[in-house]
Amino acid sequence: MPTYSYRCTECDNAFDIKQSFSDATLSECPVCGGVLRKVFSPVGVTFNGGGFYRTDSRPAPKSEGSSSTPAKSETKATPAKTESKPSTPKPSAS
């Protein structure tokens, strides 16, 4: 049975009550007789099982022997910038 929260608009009396889905909504404050309003709050949800996480939806990794993915030797790597010393010219053998 769900629990509903109510708050009086006149005296700010707040309370929770368990009600069936078929029960009528409360409309009168039991303390002052004022108008009651339902208080809505976020529902706590727990996702259990597969399919709820980013890693569950990723395709399985393919083996390296597969023709659809290039081998590591085929990929173009960009050379890293390194500082090099100026080279000195070598004497030519004549």
Distance bins in CASP14 RR format, pairs under 12 A and 6 or more apart:
PFRMAT RR
TARGET T0000
AUTHOR 0000-0000-0000
RMODE 2
METHOD distances of the structure
MODEL  1
1 16 0 0 0 0 0 1 0 0 0 0 0
1 17 0 0 0 0 1 0 0 0 0 0 0
1 18 1 0 1 0 0 0 0 0 0 0 0
1 19 1 0 0 1 0 0 0 0 0 0 0
1 20 1 0 1 0 0 0 0 0 0 0 0
1 21 0 0 0 0 1 0 0 0 0 0 0
1 22 0 0 0 0 0 1 0 0 0 0 0
1 23 0 0 0 0 1 0 0 0 0 0 0
2 16 0 0 0 0 0 1 0 0 0 0 0
2 17 0 0 0 0 1 0 0 0 0 0 0
2 18 1 0 0 1 0 0 0 0 0 0 0
2 19 1 0 0 1 0 0 0 0 0 0 0
2 20 0 0 0 0 1 0 0 0 0 0 0
2 21 1 0 0 1 0 0 0 0 0 0 0
2 22 0 0 0 0 0 1 0 0 0 0 0
2 23 0 0 0 0 1 0 0 0 0 0 0
2 38 0 0 0 0 0 1 0 0 0 0 0
2 43 0 0 0 0 0 1 0 0 0 0 0
3 15 0 0 0 0 0 1 0 0 0 0 0
3 16 1 0 1 0 0 0 0 0 0 0 0
3 17 1 0 0 1 0 0 0 0 0 0 0
3 18 1 0 1 0 0 0 0 0 0 0 0
3 19 1 0 0 1 0 0 0 0 0 0 0
3 20 0 0 0 0 0 1 0 0 0 0 0
3 38 0 0 0 0 0 1 0 0 0 0 0
3 39 0 0 0 0 0 1 0 0 0 0 0
3 41 0 0 0 0 0 1 0 0 0 0 0
3 43 0 0 0 0 0 1 0 0 0 0 0
4 14 0 0 0 0 0 1 0 0 0 0 0
4 15 0 0 0 0 1 0 0 0 0 0 0
4 16 1 0 0 1 0 0 0 0 0 0 0
4 17 1 0 1 0 0 0 0 0 0 0 0
4 18 1 0 0 1 0 0 0 0 0 0 0
4 19 1 0 1 0 0 0 0 0 0 0 0
4 20 0 0 0 0 0 1 0 0 0 0 0
4 21 0 0 0 0 0 1 0 0 0 0 0
4 23 0 0 0 0 1 0 0 0 0 0 0
4 24 0 0 0 0 0 1 0 0 0 0 0
4 25 0 0 0 0 1 0 0 0 0 0 0
4 26 0 0 0 0 1 0 0 0 0 0 0
4 36 0 0 0 0 0 1 0 0 0 0 0
4 37 0 0 0 0 0 1 0 0 0 0 0
4 38 1 0 0 1 0 0 0 0 0 0 0
4 39 0 0 0 0 1 0 0 0 0 0 0
4 40 0 0 0 0 1 0 0 0 0 0 0
4 41 0 0 0 0 0 1 0 0 0 0 0
5 13 0 0 0 0 0 1 0 0 0 0 0
5 14 1 0 0 1 0 0 0 0 0 0 0
5 15 1 0 0 1 0 0 0 0 0 0 0
5 16 1 0 1 0 0 0 0 0 0 0 0
5 17 0 0 0 0 1 0 0 0 0 0 0
5 18 0 0 0 0 0 1 0 0 0 0 0
5 19 0 0 0 0 0 1 0 0 0 0 0
5 26 0 0 0 0 0 1 0 0 0 0 0
5 36 0 0 0 0 0 1 0 0 0 0 0
5 37 0 0 0 0 1 0 0 0 0 0 0
5 38 1 0 0 1 0 0 0 0 0 0 0
5 39 1 1 0 0 0 0 0 0 0 0 0
5 40 0 0 0 0 1 0 0 0 0 0 0
5 41 1 0 0 1 0 0 0 0 0 0 0
6 12 0 0 0 0 0 1 0 0 0 0 0
6 13 0 0 0 0 1 0 0 0 0 0 0
6 14 1 0 0 1 0 0 0 0 0 0 0
6 15 1 0 1 0 0 0 0 0 0 0 0
6 16 1 0 0 1 0 0 0 0 0 0 0
6 17 1 0 0 1 0 0 0 0 0 0 0
6 18 0 0 0 0 0 1 0 0 0 0 0
6 19 0 0 0 0 1 0 0 0 0 0 0
6 25 0 0 0 0 1 0 0 0 0 0 0
6 26 1 0 1 0 0 0 0 0 0 0 0
6 27 0 0 0 0 1 0 0 0 0 0 0
6 28 0 0 0 0 0 1 0 0 0 0 0
6 29 0 0 0 0 1 0 0 0 0 0 0
6 30 0 0 0 0 1 0 0 0 0 0 0
6 31 0 0 0 0 0 1 0 0 0 0 0
6 34 0 0 0 0 0 1 0 0 0 0 0
6 35 0 0 0 0 0 1 0 0 0 0 0
6 36 1 0 1 0 0 0 0 0 0 0 0
6 37 1 0 0 1 0 0 0 0 0 0 0
6 38 1 0 0 1 0 0 0 0 0 0 0
6 39 1 0 0 1 0 0 0 0 0 0 0
6 40 0 0 0 0 0 1 0 0 0 0 0
7 13 1 0 0 1 0 0 0 0 0 0 0
7 14 1 0 1 0 0 0 0 0 0 0 0
7 15 0 0 0 0 1 0 0 0 0 0 0
7 16 0 0 0 0 0 1 0 0 0 0 0
7 17 0 0 0 0 0 1 0 0 0 0 0
7 26 0 0 0 0 0 1 0 0 0 0 0
7 29 0 0 0 0 1 0 0 0 0 0 0
7 31 0 0 0 0 0 1 0 0 0 0 0
7 34 0 0 0 0 0 1 0 0 0 0 0
7 35 0 0 0 0 0 1 0 0 0 0 0
7 36 1 0 0 1 0 0 0 0 0 0 0
7 37 1 0 1 0 0 0 0 0 0 0 0
7 38 0 0 0 0 1 0 0 0 0 0 0
7 39 1 0 1 0 0 0 0 0 0 0 0
7 40 0 0 0 0 0 1 0 0 0 0 0
7 41 0 0 0 0 0 1 0 0 0 0 0
8 14 1 0 0 1 0 0 0 0 0 0 0
8 15 0 0 0 0 1 0 0 0 0 0 0
8 26 0 0 0 0 0 1 0 0 0 0 0
8 27 0 0 0 0 0 1 0 0 0 0 0
8 28 0 0 0 0 1 0 0 0 0 0 0
8 29 1 1 0 0 0 0 0 0 0 0 0
8 30 0 0 0 0 1 0 0 0 0 0 0
8 31 1 0 0 1 0 0 0 0 0 0 0
8 32 1 0 0 1 0 0 0 0 0 0 0
8 33 1 0 0 1 0 0 0 0 0 0 0
8 34 1 0 1 0 0 0 0 0 0 0 0
8 35 1 0 0 1 0 0 0 0 0 0 0
8 36 1 0 1 0 0 0 0 0 0 0 0
8 37 1 0 0 1 0 0 0 0 0 0 0
8 38 0 0 0 0 0 1 0 0 0 0 0
8 39 0 0 0 0 0 1 0 0 0 0 0
9 27 0 0 0 0 0 1 0 0 0 0 0
9 28 0 0 0 0 0 1 0 0 0 0 0
9 29 0 0 0 0 1 0 0 0 0 0 0
9 32 0 0 0 0 0 1 0 0 0 0 0
9 33 0 0 0 0 0 1 0 0 0 0 0
9 34 1 0 0 1 0 0 0 0 0 0 0
9 35 1 0 1 0 0 0 0 0 0 0 0
9 36 1 0 0 1 0 0 0 0 0 0 0
9 37 1 0 1 0 0 0 0 0 0 0 0
9 38 0 0 0 0 0 1 0 0 0 0 0
9 39 0 0 0 0 0 1 0 0 0 0 0
10 28 0 0 0 0 0 1 0 0 0 0 0
10 29 1 0 0 1 0 0 0 0 0 0 0
10 31 0 0 0 0 1 0 0 0 0 0 0
10 32 1 0 1 0 0 0 0 0 0 0 0
10 33 1 0 0 1 0 0 0 0 0 0 0
10 34 1 0 1 0 0 0 0 0 0 0 0
10 35 1 0 0 1 0 0 0 0 0 0 0
10 36 0 0 0 0 1 0 0 0 0 0 0
10 37 0 0 0 0 0 1 0 0 0 0 0
11 28 0 0 0 0 0 1 0 0 0 0 0
11 29 1 0 0 1 0 0 0 0 0 0 0
11 30 0 0 0 0 0 1 0 0 0 0 0
11 31 1 0 1 0 0 0 0 0 0 0 0
11 32 1 0 1 0 0 0 0 0 0 0 0
11 33 0 0 0 0 1 0 0 0 0 0 0
11 34 1 0 0 1 0 0 0 0 0 0 0
11 35 0 0 0 0 0 1 0 0 0 0 0
11 36 0 0 0 0 0 1 0 0 0 0 0
12 29 0 0 0 0 1 0 0 0 0 0 0
12 31 0 0 0 0 1 0 0 0 0 0 0
12 32 0 0 0 0 1 0 0 0 0 0 0
12 34 0 0 0 0 0 1 0 0 0 0 0
12 36 0 0 0 0 0 1 0 0 0 0 0
12 37 0 0 0 0 0 1 0 0 0 0 0
12 39 0 0 0 0 0 1 0 0 0 0 0
13 26 0 0 0 0 0 1 0 0 0 0 0
13 28 0 0 0 0 0 1 0 0 0 0 0
13 29 1 0 1 0 0 0 0 0 0 0 0
13 30 1 0 0 1 0 0 0 0 0 0 0
13 31 1 0 1 0 0 0 0 0 0 0 0
13 32 1 0 0 1 0 0 0 0 0 0 0
13 33 0 0 0 0 1 0 0 0 0 0 0
13 34 0 0 0 0 1 0 0 0 0 0 0
13 35 0 0 0 0 0 1 0 0 0 0 0
13 36 0 0 0 0 1 0 0 0 0 0 0
13 37 0 0 0 0 0 1 0 0 0 0 0
13 39 0 0 0 0 0 1 0 0 0 0 0
14 29 0 0 0 0 0 1 0 0 0 0 0
14 30 0 0 0 0 0 1 0 0 0 0 0
14 31 0 0 0 0 0 1 0 0 0 0 0
14 36 0 0 0 0 1 0 0 0 0 0 0
14 37 0 0 0 0 0 1 0 0 0 0 0
14 38 0 0 0 0 0 1 0 0 0 0 0
14 39 1 0 0 1 0 0 0 0 0 0 0
14 41 0 0 0 0 0 1 0 0 0 0 0
15 26 0 0 0 0 1 0 0 0 0 0 0
15 29 0 0 0 0 1 0 0 0 0 0 0
15 30 1 0 0 1 0 0 0 0 0 0 0
15 31 0 0 0 0 1 0 0 0 0 0 0
15 36 0 0 0 0 1 0 0 0 0 0 0
15 38 0 0 0 0 0 1 0 0 0 0 0
15 39 0 0 0 0 1 0 0 0 0 0 0
16 26 0 0 0 0 0 1 0 0 0 0 0
16 38 0 0 0 0 0 1 0 0 0 0 0
16 39 0 0 0 0 1 0 0 0 0 0 0
16 41 0 0 0 0 0 1 0 0 0 0 0
17 23 0 0 0 0 1 0 0 0 0 0 0
17 24 0 0 0 0 0 1 0 0 0 0 0
17 25 0 0 0 0 0 1 0 0 0 0 0
17 26 1 0 0 1 0 0 0 0 0 0 0
17 30 0 0 0 0 1 0 0 0 0 0 0
17 36 0 0 0 0 0 1 0 0 0 0 0
17 38 0 0 0 0 0 1 0 0 0 0 0
17 39 0 0 0 0 0 1 0 0 0 0 0
18 26 0 0 0 0 0 1 0 0 0 0 0
19 25 0 0 0 0 1 0 0 0 0 0 0
19 26 1 0 0 1 0 0 0 0 0 0 0
19 38 0 0 0 0 0 1 0 0 0 0 0
24 36 0 0 0 0 0 1 0 0 0 0 0
25 35 0 0 0 0 0 1 0 0 0 0 0
25 36 0 0 0 0 1 0 0 0 0 0 0
25 37 0 0 0 0 1 0 0 0 0 0 0
25 38 1 0 0 1 0 0 0 0 0 0 0
26 33 0 0 0 0 0 1 0 0 0 0 0
26 34 0 0 0 0 0 1 0 0 0 0 0
26 35 0 0 0 0 0 1 0 0 0 0 0
26 36 1 0 1 0 0 0 0 0 0 0 0
26 37 0 0 0 0 1 0 0 0 0 0 0
26 38 0 0 0 0 1 0 0 0 0 0 0
26 39 0 0 0 0 0 1 0 0 0 0 0
27 33 0 0 0 0 1 0 0 0 0 0 0
27 34 0 0 0 0 1 0 0 0 0 0 0
27 35 1 0 0 1 0 0 0 0 0 0 0
27 36 1 0 1 0 0 0 0 0 0 0 0
27 37 0 0 0 0 1 0 0 0 0 0 0
27 38 0 0 0 0 0 1 0 0 0 0 0
28 34 1 0 0 1 0 0 0 0 0 0 0
28 35 1 0 0 1 0 0 0 0 0 0 0
28 36 1 0 0 1 0 0 0 0 0 0 0
28 37 0 0 0 0 0 1 0 0 0 0 0
29 35 1 0 0 1 0 0 0 0 0 0 0
29 36 1 0 1 0 0 0 0 0 0 0 0
29 37 0 0 0 0 1 0 0 0 0 0 0
30 36 0 0 0 0 1 0 0 0 0 0 0
45 52 0 0 0 0 0 1 0 0 0 0 0
46 52 0 0 0 0 1 0 0 0 0 0 0
47 53 0 0 0 0 1 0 0 0 0 0 0
47 56 0 0 0 0 0 1 0 0 0 0 0
49 56 0 0 0 0 1 0 0 0 0 0 0
50 56 1 0 1 0 0 0 0 0 0 0 0
50 57 0 0 0 0 1 0 0 0 0 0 0
51 57 1 0 0 1 0 0 0 0 0 0 0
51 58 0 0 0 0 0 1 0 0 0 0 0
55 61 0 0 0 0 0 1 0 0 0 0 0
59 68 0 0 0 0 0 1 0 0 0 0 0
59 69 0 0 0 0 0 1 0 0 0 0 0
60 66 0 0 0 0 0 1 0 0 0 0 0
61 68 0 0 0 0 0 1 0 0 0 0 0
61 69 0 0 0 0 1 0 0 0 0 0 0
62 68 1 0 0 1 0 0 0 0 0 0 0
62 69 1 0 1 0 0 0 0 0 0 0 0
62 70 0 0 0 0 0 1 0 0 0 0 0
62 71 0 0 0 0 0 1 0 0 0 0 0
63 69 0 0 0 0 1 0 0 0 0 0 0
63 71 0 0 0 0 0 1 0 0 0 0 0
64 70 0 0 0 0 1 0 0 0 0 0 0
64 71 1 0 0 1 0 0 0 0 0 0 0
64 72 1 0 0 1 0 0 0 0 0 0 0
64 73 0 0 0 0 0 1 0 0 0 0 0
64 74 0 0 0 0 0 1 0 0 0 0 0
64 75 0 0 0 0 0 1 0 0 0 0 0
65 71 1 0 0 1 0 0 0 0 0 0 0
65 72 0 0 0 0 0 1 0 0 0 0 0
65 74 0 0 0 0 0 1 0 0 0 0 0
67 74 0 0 0 0 0 1 0 0 0 0 0
69 75 0 0 0 0 1 0 0 0 0 0 0
70 76 0 0 0 0 1 0 0 0 0 0 0
70 77 0 0 0 0 0 1 0 0 0 0 0
END
